[in-house]
Amino acid sequence: MEILNIVDKLEALITTSLKVPVAQRTLLDARKVQELMDQMRLAVPQDVTAAEEIVMRKEDIFNQAEVERRKIKAQAEEEFRARLNQTEVMNQATTKAHAIIQEAEHKASKLMAQADMESRTKRAEADAYSAKTLRAMEKQLTANLTSIRNGLALLSGVDTFEVVTAGMKR
């Protein structure tokens, strides 16, 4: 997924940025961080779109199952009509037609249940992935923001504790 590439770029930016040895902090290029955040904002909707496509696939499976059910039912009805004039054969055809219809309905139900389960699973996985990624991004960005504020504080002579406290009030 594209979001992972962007997170890798953010990590690389942090790793390669200028280190402040005394404070054990890293100075980040705000423009580059902003560019990566903008890319993330664009990538998240794409990941959600991919999850929606999976849900749409469920509809295709339902439609396919319905077409197959109708086809099998039509075949059974055609066979039934062909044997209508023969009494003993007619009873057998009726039984077989009902069995075929039940089998088709069973297959359709099974396909629909399978598609529903698959779409729910994929949706849950996509939601969990998005939540995990956003939490990680939030944690990293908060840490970066604290580092930036502390770095600025060191450069301007303000006490680091005051900068962290002031940053948390915003």
C-alpha positions in Angstrom: 0.0 0.0 0.0 1.2 3.5 -0.8 0.8 4.7 2.8 3.6 2.3 3.9 6.0 3.9 1.3 5.2 7.3 2.7 5.8 6.2 6.3 9.1 4.7 5.1 10.0 8.1 3.6 9.0 9.9 6.9 11.2 7.4 8.8 14.1 8.0 6.4 13.7 11.8 6.8 13.9 11.4 10.6 16.9 9.1 10.3 18.8 11.4 7.9 18.0 14.7 9.6 20.4 16.8 11.6 20.9 15.6 15.1 21.3 17.9 18.1 23.9 15.9 20.2 23.4 17.6 23.6 19.6 17.3 23.6 19.5 14.0 21.8 17.0 15.5 19.4 16.5 15.6 15.7 15.8 18.7 13.6 13.4 18.1 10.8 12.7 20.1 7.6 9.2 21.3 8.2 8.5 21.6 4.4 9.5 17.9 3.9 7.4 16.8 6.8 4.4 18.8 5.5 4.9 17.2 2.0 4.8 13.7 3.5 1.7 14.6 5.6 0.0 15.8 2.4 0.9 12.6 0.6 -0.5 10.6 3.5 -3.8 12.5 3.3 -4.0 11.6 -0.4 -3.0 7.9 0.2 -5.5 7.1 2.9 -8.6 7.7 0.7 -7.0 5.5 -1.9 -6.7 2.7 0.6 -10.3 3.2 1.6 -11.3 3.1 -2.1 -9.5 -0.3 -2.4 -11.6 -1.6 0.5 -14.8 -0.3 -1.2 -13.8 -2.1 -4.4 -13.7 -5.3 -2.3 -17.2 -4.6 -1.1 -18.3 -4.0 -4.6 -16.9 -7.3 -5.6 -19.3 -8.9 -3.2 -22.2 -7.6 -5.3 -20.7 -9.2 -8.4 -20.5 -12.6 -6.7 -24.2 -12.2 -5.6 -25.2 -11.3 -9.1 -23.2 -14.2 -10.5 -24.9 -16.6 -8.1 -28.3 -15.2 -9.0 -27.6 -15.7 -12.7 -26.5 -19.3 -12.1 -29.6 -20.0 -9.9 -31.9 -18.7 -12.7 -30.0 -20.7 -15.3 -30.3 -23.9 -13.3 -33.9 -23.2 -12.6 -34.7 -22.6 -16.3 -33.0 -25.8 -17.2 -35.0 -27.7 -14.6 -38.3 -26.1 -15.8 -37.4 -27.0 -19.4 -36.7 -30.6 -18.5 -39.9 -30.7 -16.5 -42.0 -29.6 -19.4 -40.4 -32.1 -21.7 -41.5 -34.9 -19.5 -44.8 -33.5 -18.6 -46.8 -36.1 -20.6 -45.3 -39.1 -19.0 -46.8 -39.8 -15.6 -44.0 -41.7 -14.0 -41.4 -39.7 -15.6 -43.3 -36.5 -14.7 -43.0 -37.4 -11.0 -39.3 -38.1 -11.3 -38.8 -34.8 -13.2 -40.7 -32.9 -10.6 -38.5 -34.4 -7.9 -35.3 -33.7 -9.8 -36.4 -30.2 -10.7 -37.0 -29.4 -7.1 -33.7 -30.9 -6.1 -31.9 -28.8 -8.7 -33.7 -25.7 -7.6 -32.8 -26.4 -4.0 -29.2 -27.1 -5.0 -29.1 -23.9 -6.9 -30.6 -21.9 -4.1 -28.2 -23.6 -1.7 -25.2 -22.7 -3.9 -26.5 -19.2 -4.3 -26.9 -18.8 -0.5 -23.5 -20.3 0.1 -21.8 -18.0 -2.4 -23.6 -15.0 -0.9 -22.6 -16.0 2.6 -19.0 -16.5 1.5 -18.9 -13.2 -0.3 -20.4 -11.4 2.7 -17.9 -13.0 5.0 -15.0 -12.1 2.7 -16.2 -8.5 2.3 -16.6 -8.2 6.1 -13.2 -9.6 6.7 -11.5 -7.4 4.1 -13.4 -4.3 5.4 -12.3 -5.2 9.0 -8.7 -5.7 7.9 -8.7 -2.4 5.9 -10.2 -0.6 8.9 -7.7 -2.1 11.3 -4.8 -1.3 9.0 -6.0 2.3 8.6 -6.5 2.8 12.3 -3.0 1.2 13.1 -1.3 3.4 10.5 -3.0 6.6 11.6 -2.1 5.8 15.3 1.5 5.2 14.3 1.6 8.4 12.3 0.0 10.4 15.1 2.6 9.0 17.6 5.5 9.8 15.2 4.2 13.2 14.4 3.7 14.1 18.0 7.2 13.0 18.8 8.5 15.0 15.9 6.6 18.1 16.9 8.0 17.8 20.5 11.5 17.4 19.1 11.0 20.4 16.8 9.7 22.6 19.7 12.5 21.5 22.0 15.1 22.2 19.3 13.6 25.6 18.7 13.6 26.2 22.5 17.3 25.2 22.7 18.1 27.6 19.9 16.2 30.5 21.4 17.2 29.9 25.0 13.7 29.0 26.3 13.5 26.2 28.9 12.6 22.9 27.2 9.9 22.1 29.8 8.1 25.3 29.0 8.1 24.6 25.3 6.7 21.1 25.7 4.0 22.4 28.2 3.1 25.3 25.9 2.9 22.9 22.9 0.5 20.6 24.8 -1.9 23.4 25.5 -2.5 24.2 21.9 
